[in-house]
Amino acid sequence: MSPRQAPRDLRASDADRDRVLALLSDAMSDGRLTQDEHAERVQRAFSARTLGELSELTTDLAVPSAQPVRLDGGRVIAGIFGPARRDGRWVVPENLTVTAMFGEVEIDFRRGVGDRQRAYGARPQARQHPAAGRPRRTGDRGQGAGARR
């Protein structure tokens, strides 16, 4: 089995280029890029083959969470005393640790890039919300969505 490629070395898709081009256009219309800078970056975006080449074009234009392609490779997502979220176009690492303590974590894998088709998770019962996992009471009134709790 070959070793997993670094996120920067993964091939870029047309959709990745489109998102980068949209950010570059917004930056030029906002005055953050001159026309010459914009033209040069657009040319580089069209010739880019990897996600790393694309990400270099926008690092100075948006905060990391707003990048059109995120290569942070973060293997930990923590929602500690607050929310944490991972969504959009991001590279899913081979192993991802998710921690939520008195907070919540939302992970959207739909646009994530990775070679894994399955996700496995474990939730320690001691850290579970008190109402989570409580069996739904059913009685004479029926079961399912209409049942009283």
C-alpha positions as a printed Julia matrix, in Angstrom:
149×3 Matrix{Float64}:
   0.0    0.0     0.0
   1.4    3.4    -0.93
   1.68   6.1     1.74
  -1.07   8.68    1.81
  -0.3   11.85   -0.14
   0.1   15.12    1.7
  -2.96  17.38    1.32
  -0.89  19.89   -0.68
  -0.06  17.22   -3.27
  -3.63  16.15   -4.04
  -4.9   17.05   -7.5
  -7.12  20.12   -7.78
 -10.56  19.9    -9.37
 -12.32  22.41  -11.59
 -14.62  23.21   -8.66
 -11.55  24.02   -6.51
 -10.31  26.42   -9.21
 -13.75  28.04   -9.46
 -13.81  28.77   -5.71
 -10.31  30.27   -5.85
 -11.21  32.39   -8.89
 -14.32  33.69   -7.12
 -12.24  34.8    -4.11
  -9.69  36.45   -6.4
 -12.47  38.37   -8.19
 -13.95  39.5    -4.88
 -10.5   40.65   -3.74
  -9.98  42.7    -6.88
 -13.43  44.3    -6.65
 -12.73  45.18   -2.98
  -9.39  46.76   -3.92
  -7.25  44.15   -2.15
  -5.64  43.15   -5.47
  -4.58  45.33   -8.37
  -5.61  44.34  -11.88
  -2.08  43.12  -12.6
  -1.97  41.01   -9.42
  -5.4   39.61  -10.24
  -4.4   38.71  -13.82
  -1.22  36.99  -12.63
  -3.03  34.96   -9.94
  -5.83  33.98  -12.33
  -3.24  32.68  -14.79
  -1.56  30.69  -11.99
  -4.96  29.32  -10.89
  -5.7   27.99  -14.36
  -2.3   26.29  -14.57
  -2.38  24.89  -11.0
  -2.43  21.12  -10.76
  -2.47  20.57   -6.99
  -4.42  21.93   -4.03
  -1.17  23.34   -2.63
  -0.59  25.46   -5.73
  -4.14  26.81   -5.48
  -3.99  27.54   -1.76
  -0.88  29.72   -2.2
  -2.94  32.14   -4.3
  -5.37  33.08   -1.52
  -3.47  32.82    1.78
  -3.19  36.62    2.09
  -6.81  37.26    1.1
  -8.89  35.4     3.7
  -8.62  33.96    7.2
  -7.9   30.21    7.34
 -11.52  29.24    8.02
 -12.71  31.19    4.95
 -10.17  29.8     2.49
 -11.72  28.2    -0.61
  -9.45  25.17   -0.13
  -8.27  24.36    3.39
  -5.12  22.32    3.8
  -4.6   22.78    7.51
  -4.47  19.03    7.94
  -5.78  19.51   11.45
  -6.13  16.17   13.1
  -7.99  17.6    16.09
 -11.31  19.43   16.22
 -12.25  20.6    19.7
 -15.48  22.16   20.91
 -14.53  23.02   24.47
 -16.92  25.43   26.19
 -18.15  26.48   22.75
 -18.86  25.31   19.24
 -16.4   24.02   16.64
 -17.19  23.43   13.0
 -15.43  21.91   10.0
 -17.19  22.27    6.67
 -16.67  23.41    3.11
 -13.82  22.08    1.03
 -11.26  20.56    3.4
  -8.84  17.65    3.39
  -9.98  14.91    5.74
  -6.95  13.47    7.55
  -6.49   9.73    7.88
  -7.13   9.99   11.63
  -9.28  12.74   13.07
  -9.78  13.34   16.79
 -12.94  15.16   17.79
 -13.49  16.39   21.34
 -16.55  18.12   22.74
 -16.66  19.16   26.38
 -19.48  21.49   27.37
 -19.67  22.45   23.69
 -20.56  20.96   20.36
 -18.73  19.93   17.21
 -20.29  19.85   13.76
 -18.42  18.1    10.96
 -19.59  18.14    7.36
 -17.85  15.5     5.26
 -19.87  16.14    2.08
 -17.21  18.35    0.45
 -14.25  16.9     2.3
 -11.42  15.44    0.25
 -10.09  12.09    1.36
  -9.77   8.45    0.47
 -11.78   7.09    3.36
 -15.4    6.2     2.8
 -16.2    5.39    6.43
 -16.08   7.26    9.69
 -15.92   5.59   13.07
 -16.74   7.3    16.3
 -16.98   6.68   19.99
 -18.79   8.79   22.53
 -17.89   8.26   26.17
 -21.08   7.87   28.19
 -19.68   9.93   31.07
 -19.47  13.05   28.88
 -22.82  12.56   27.22
 -25.54  15.17   27.57
 -27.95  14.07   30.33
 -30.95  13.86   27.97
 -29.06  12.1    25.17
 -29.55   8.39   24.96
 -32.57   8.45   27.25
 -35.1    5.94   25.94
 -38.26   7.45   24.56
 -41.29   6.63   26.66
 -44.07   5.01   24.75
 -47.32   3.89   26.16
 -50.93   3.66   25.19
 -50.6    6.72   22.97
 -48.47   5.05   20.29
 -44.88   5.17   19.27
 -42.57   7.3    17.17
 -42.81  11.0    16.53
 -46.26  11.41   18.07
 -45.37   9.77   21.37
 -45.28  11.86   24.53
 -42.04  12.15   26.37
